[in-house]
Amino acid sequence: MSDFFGTVFGAPVEGAYYLVSAIADAVQPVFGTAATAAAIVLFTMAVRILLLPLGFAQAKAERKRTELLPQLKELQDKHKDNPELLQQETLEFYRSSGLFTGMLPTIAQIPFFFVMYRLFSMPMINGHANDLLTHDVLGIPLGSYVFGLDAFSLEAVVVFGALLGLIALVGWWTARRQPPGGPGCLRLVHYVTVVIALFVPLAAGIYLLVTTAWTAVQRAVLLRDKQDASS
């Protein structure tokens, strides 16, 4: 399995290595020792710009879904005594209203996230030492894990605490702005990123923070009129 992923993601990881390194070198005069972390932020923003068409499609699907919410309420009232039929009709409603279209930006990011994960978990890149693993944030290596540290220093508590706290804050804000009438479990999905960040390198956690924050802001901007009308 590792050979398979190495073959599939080998070239993208190598390309990302040179790209992130080049960005870090370019911004080093401004960000100093935090240049590589800044490069990860810029890399993530570039990915999100690339996926903007999917973001517009997601917003369009959510607008349509919000407009059709009265129909969902009718379904719930009509089939409240038949849970099995209600589940089938609800699934069909979300399928026809673009629920799965709204998931496209998340699905499209999986390869980019996996490349970032591999980039900061591989000791060797194309036969030479992975120099990116020597870079850090406040002394905490970008390739370190929350549960992989031998001892929690004040710097580790600050860095990982801030990272996880900010990801949770973005999740809370996004869940709070979710339109009423949808499944309650969808609100919990916004906090899954916090759990993922516990088991990936610090660099991948930074990617998660930036991309979830981007999603929250993008959604707020594209659905601004709809949010204003419902408030």
N, C-alpha and C positions, 0 to 999 in steps of 0.2 A: 504493500500500500504506500509506503514512504517513497519507493522508487517511482510509483505512478505519479504521485504529487510532485516529486522532484522533476520528472520529465515534463509534466504539464505546466508547472509554474516556474521551472528553472529559468527560462529566458525572461519572463516578466519580472521575476525577483531580481535578476541581474540588471535589467534595465532600470528598475526602480532604485537599485543601489546607486547607480551612476547619476540618476536624476536627482535623488534626495541629496546626495553628496554635492552635486553641482549647485543646487539651490542653497545648501548650507554654506558653501564657500562664498556664494554671492552675497548672502545676508549677514555673514560673520562680522563685518565692520559695524553693523548696527546692533546685532543681538549678542555678540560676543560668545560666551560659552553656551548660550541657549540657542545657538544658530541651528543646530540639528532639530531641536524641538520646533523651532519656527518653520523649518523646512517641511516638517511633517504637517503642520497646520496649512501651509501654502499648498502642499501636495493634495491634501484633502479638499481644500477649496477648489482646486483645479478639477478634481474628480466631480465635485458637485456642479460646477459650471458645465462640464461635459454632459451631465445628466439632467440639465435644466429642461429639455423637452419632456422628459418623463415626469418632472415636477409639475409642469403645466397640465399634463394629462391627469395627474393625480388630483390636482385642484379642481379640474373640470368634473372628474368623477365624484368628488366629494360634494360639489355644488349640486349635482344631479341627485345624489343620495339624500341630501338634506331636503331638497324639494319633494322627494318621494316619501319622506318620513310619515306623513299622514296615512299613506297606504300601509305602511308597516304597522301602525297602530290599529288599523282596521283588521289586518291579519291576526294580530295578537288577540283582539276582542272576539273575532270570529272563531278562532281555533283554540281558545284558552282551555277548553275541556278535552282537547286532543293533543297532548304534548308532542307525540311523534309526527303528526301532520304539521303542527306548528313549526317544528324544527325543519322539516322539508321545505315548507313554504318560505320560511325565513331565509334559508340558504339560497333558494331560488331568487328571492328578492335581492339579496346582496350580490348575487352573480349578475343579475340583469341591471343592477344600478351601478356597477363598476367597482365593487369592493376589490376585486383582484387586480384591476387596473391601478388602483391606489397602492397596491403592494409592489408595483414594478420598480420604483426607485430603490426600495430596500433590497429586492432581489438582485438588481443590477449592480449593487455595491458589493455583493458578497465576494466576487473575485478580487476587487481592489483591497478589501479588508483582509482577505486571506494572504495576498501578496505582502501587505504591511506586517501581518503576523509572522510570516515566514522570514521577512527581511530582518526582523529583530529577534529571531529565535535560531538562526543558522550561524554557527561559528565560522563557516567558510562560504565564500561567494566566488564562484568560478575559479576555484583552486587557490584562492588567497584568503588571508584572514579578513573577517568582516570588521572593518574599522569602525563602522557605525556603532558597534556594541561597546566601544570605549567612550562614547559620548553620554552625557548625563543631564539631569535637571536637578539643580541644588545638591549635587553629589550622588543622586540616585540614578544608576545606569538605565538607559532607555530600554534595555533588554531585560530588566528585572521584573519579577512578578510579586504581587502582594504576598502570596504565601511562600515565595521562594527566597525571601530575605532571611539571613541567619539571625539577625537581630534588628528590631525596629528602633531606628534612631529617630531623633526629633525631625530630621529632614525627611525621613521616610513617611512619618505620620503626616507631616505637612503636605508633601507631594501627593501621596495616595489619598489622603483625606480630602484634599481640595479637589482632586480629580473625581473621586466617587461622589462627593457632595455636589459638585457642579452637574454631573451627569444625572443624579437623582433630581436636582432642582429643575433641569430642563424637562425631565420626564413628568414631574408634577405639573409644571406649567402647561405642557402639551396636553396632558390628560384633563386638566381643568378647562381647557378650551375646546374639548371634544364636544360636538353637538349632542344634545339630549336625544334619547330614543334608541341609541345603538346598544349593542351587547355590553354589559358591564365588564366582561373579561377584556375588552379592547383597551380599557383604561389601565389594566395591569400590564399589558404588553409594553407600555411606555417605560416600565421600570426594569424590563428584562435586560436592558443594556448595562445596568449597574452590575447585575450578576455576571454577565459576560466579561466585564472589565476586571473582575476579580481573578480571572483565569487566563489573561492574555498579557503580553509584555506591556510595559508602561507606554511605549510608542504606539501600540495598537489601541491602548486606552485613550490616548490623546486623539487618535483618529476618530474613535467613537464619540468623544465629547464634541469635537468640531462638527462632525456630520449630523449628530442629533440636534445640536444648536442650530445648524444651518436649516435643517428640516423644520424646526419650530418657527424660525423667523420667516422662512419662505412660505410656510403655510399661513402664518399670520398676515403676511403681505398679500398673498394671492386671494385669500378668503376674507380680506378686510371688510368689504361691503356686506358680506353675508353675516360676519360676526357682529357688525354694527347694527344690522337689522334685527338680529335675534336678541340683542341686549336692551 
